[in-house]
Amino acid sequence: MQVKSSPKSLIDRLKRIEGQIRGIQKMIEEDRYCIEILTQLTSVVAALKGVEDVIMEKHLETCVTEAMQFGSEREKQEKINEIMDILSKFRKY
């Protein structure tokens, strides 16, 4: 994947998502056609997943890699458990 993002670019992405959410709220207030609202919701979910991907990649490249290279067996196992736990949560969505 190799998506590199600075904290500022992630914040900018989240602000755009926030704007999309406000737009959806307005669409609901205006009683817009359900399919239009659902389409916008799909876009927000995809945008959030994009942010999620960047943060996961950063975590794997930094925290997990460091633990695997330099951590104790306990720290390595903690990172494995952490990743397995979050992957389990991802499957629920």
N, C-alpha and C positions, 0 to 999 in steps of 0.2 A: 504494500500500500504506500508506504513512505510519504505520509502527509506530515509536513513540518508546519507547525503553527506556533506563533508566539502567544504569550498570554493576551496581548492586545488584540491579536486577530481572533482569538477565541471569544474574547469579550465582545468584539464587534459582531461576530456571528450570533452570539446570544442576544445582543441588542436587536439584530434583524429579526430573530425569532420572536422576541418580545413584541416587536411591531406587528408581526404576522398574527400573533395571539390577539392583540388589540383589534386588528382588522377582522378577525373571526368573531370577536365579541360584537363588533358593529354589525356584521352580517346577520348575526342572530337577532340583535335588536331590531334590525330592518326586516326581519322575517324573510330573508333571502332563501332561494331554492336550496333544498337540503343537499343536493348533489354538489352544488357550488361550495357549500360549507364543508362537506366531506372531502372535497378535492383540496381545499386549503388546509384542512386538518392533516391530510396525508403529507402535504408539503412540510408542515411543521414537524411531524414525526420523523420524516427523512432528514430534515435539518438537525434535529436533536441527535439522531443516530450518527450523523457526521461528526458532531462535537464529541459524542461518546467514543467514536473510533479514534479520534485524535488523542483524547485523554488516555484511552487504553494503550495505544501505541507508545505514548510517552512513558507511561507506567512500566510497560514491558522493557523499553529501551533503557530506562534509568533504574528504578527501584528493584525490579525483578532481576535484571542483568547484574547489577551490583551484588545483590544477595547471592546469586548463583556463583559468581566469581570469587567473592571475598567473605561471604557469610558463613556462619556455623551451620551445621546440619539442621539444627533447630530453626534458624532463620530461613534456610532454603525451604524446609517443609512448610513453614508459615506462609511463604510466598506462594508455594504450590497450592496450599489450601485456600488462600485468598483468591487466587485466580479461578480455581475450580468453583468456589462459592459464587463469584460474580458471573461466571459462565452459566451456572445453574439458573441464576436470576434472569439472565438474558434470554434463556430458552422459554421463560414464562411469558415473554412479551411477543 
